[in-house]
Amino acid sequence: MGIEVETKKKNENGVVTTVEPKPSKGVSSWLVDLVEKMLVCMMYDKSKPLHYLSGNFAPVKEETPPCADLPVRGVLPECLNGEFVRVGPNPKFVPVSGYHWFDGDGMIHGMRIKDGKATYVSRYVKTSRLKQEEHFGTAKFMKIGDLKGMFGLFMIHMQLIRAKLKVLDMSFGYGTGNTALVYHQGKLLALSEADKPYVVKVLEDGDLQTLGLLDYDKRLKHSFTAHPKVDPFTDEMFTFGYSHEPPYVTYRVIDKEGKMSDPVPINIPAPVMMHDFAITENYSIFMDLPLYFRPKDMVKGKLIFTFDNTVKARFGILARYAKTDKDIRWFELPNCFIFHNANAWEEGEEVVLITCRLQNPDLDQVNGQTKDKLEDFTNELYEMRFNMKTGEASQKQLSVSAVDFPRINENYTGRKQRYVYGTILDEIAKVKGIIKFDLHAQPEQSKEKLEKGGNIMGIFDLGTGRYGSEAVFVPRQPGGTGEEDDGYLIFFVHDENTGKSEVNVIDAKTMSSEPVAVVELPNRVPYGFHAFFVNEEQLSNQI
C-alpha cells in the first residue's frame, strides 16, 4: 500500500493531514504498464470520440494564478465581497483509454470579489491521485469511463495489481476532489464521494491552496458524500458515505466544534449510488434508489452502475441524532433516481422533500459519445411527502423537464422555504438558463415546456450558444435577516460563439434579463459541477 508519511497541521478545529504519497517507479511499474498497453490495444476502440474531452468540456492545460482588476460591466454588490468558487473535472493527463465526465482531476475556478473589484484564479485540488500521476507524468488510475464490459474488469485488476505491487500508494485514497464544495468550521472542503474531504484555503489575494486531507482525527474511515448538509441554526454538519461492501451506507454527524460522532450504519439490501440526502430540523433522509453497483453485469457489456427500472424507490427517515438505524422509517414511491435535492422540512406529521427526480437514468450518457440534444431523459422538480404517523408517501410533479442543480437560500436549510433556483438543461450536462420556482404557487399542468407562469417566477435565458453552471444564491443581508429571495445569483457562463467565459450576477428577486454585473474572465472556464460562495466572515475565520 506504500509508505504513508503524514504531516499534521494542528489548529483549534482539528487536524489536517498533509498528503505525501509514495508511489514507486521501477520494473514492476513498467511491466504493469506494458500489460495495460497490450490490453488497451486489443480490447479498446480508440476510434470512438470522447465527447467530454472536447469543446468546452476539454480541460484547460494550465492553472491560472490570481489575475486581478478584471473588466466589470455593471456593479458587483457589496454582499458579494468574498470568494465565489466552482469545482469540476479537469484531467491533467490524457486518459489511457475511456473517459467519463465524472473522471477528471478536480480544478477549482475562483473569483475573489472585494469592494467592487474582481480577481480570477484556477487551481487543481492537490489530491493524492493527482500528485502520483504528476510523479509518473501520465495517467495511472482507473477511470469510470473504463468500467464497462470485460475490458472494464481487466482495468479494475490493473489498479488492484498496481496497489498490491506498491506502484500506486492508496494510503491517502484515490478520489479526484472534483464534485462539490462546502464550508464548515473554518475549512473550505473540496469533495468527491469516493474519498475523504480535502481542505482548501483561500488566500488574501484570492489564490487557492490545498492544505491536505481531513479525516477528523482518524475517526473517518469511509468515503464522504459530496453533498453534506450544514444546519445554519446549529452549525452542525450531517454527512454519510456509501460503499460497495457492507455496511453500504454509513451516517455521521459533525458538531459545531468539528468533532465527528460515532458511525451509524444504515442497512440497505444492496450497494447503490447515493449521491445526495437531506435533513430537516429533526430528521435525516436517505435515498435507497435502484442505481446498483453491479460489477458482474460488466460481463454483459454494461457499465458498473446499472439502473433497475422494476424496483421501487425507497426513502429512509431517521432521527438526526440516532445512534443506530433500528428506528428508521422506510417509505416507497414509484421507481426513479435522484442526483440532487433542494431542501426538506417538517409540516405536522409529514416530512417534505423538494427534489429533482429522474426517470431511467443512464450514466453511460455522460461516458464517451453523446447526443446533441436530450432524448428519453426526464429530470423534473418534485415535491415528496412522507407521513410519519400513517406511513403513507405521495409525490407531486412541480415542473416539466429538464431541471437540475437546485439551490435555495441556505439560511433555510432543513426548514420550510418558498423559493428554489435551478438550472435548465439543454443537454445532460449543458445549462441554457436559470429558473426560479415559487413553492407557494401551483404549477400549470398544461405546459409542455419550461416558461414563466404558474409556479415559475422567472427564467434567465443565457442566449444562443451560451451555457452556464450551477447558480449560487447570495443573500443581500447576512444571516437570514432579509426576505428569502432578496439577494443575487452568481454563476459561470461560457460563450461557444466567441470562446470566452465570464461570471454573471443576476437579481434573484426579479430574475431580470439584464445582469446586475458581468465579469470578463482572462481564460476559458470548462463546464463543471457544483459551486459555493465563501463570505468575508468565513474567509476571516479560516484555519
Disulfide bonds with the S-S distance in Angstrom:
none
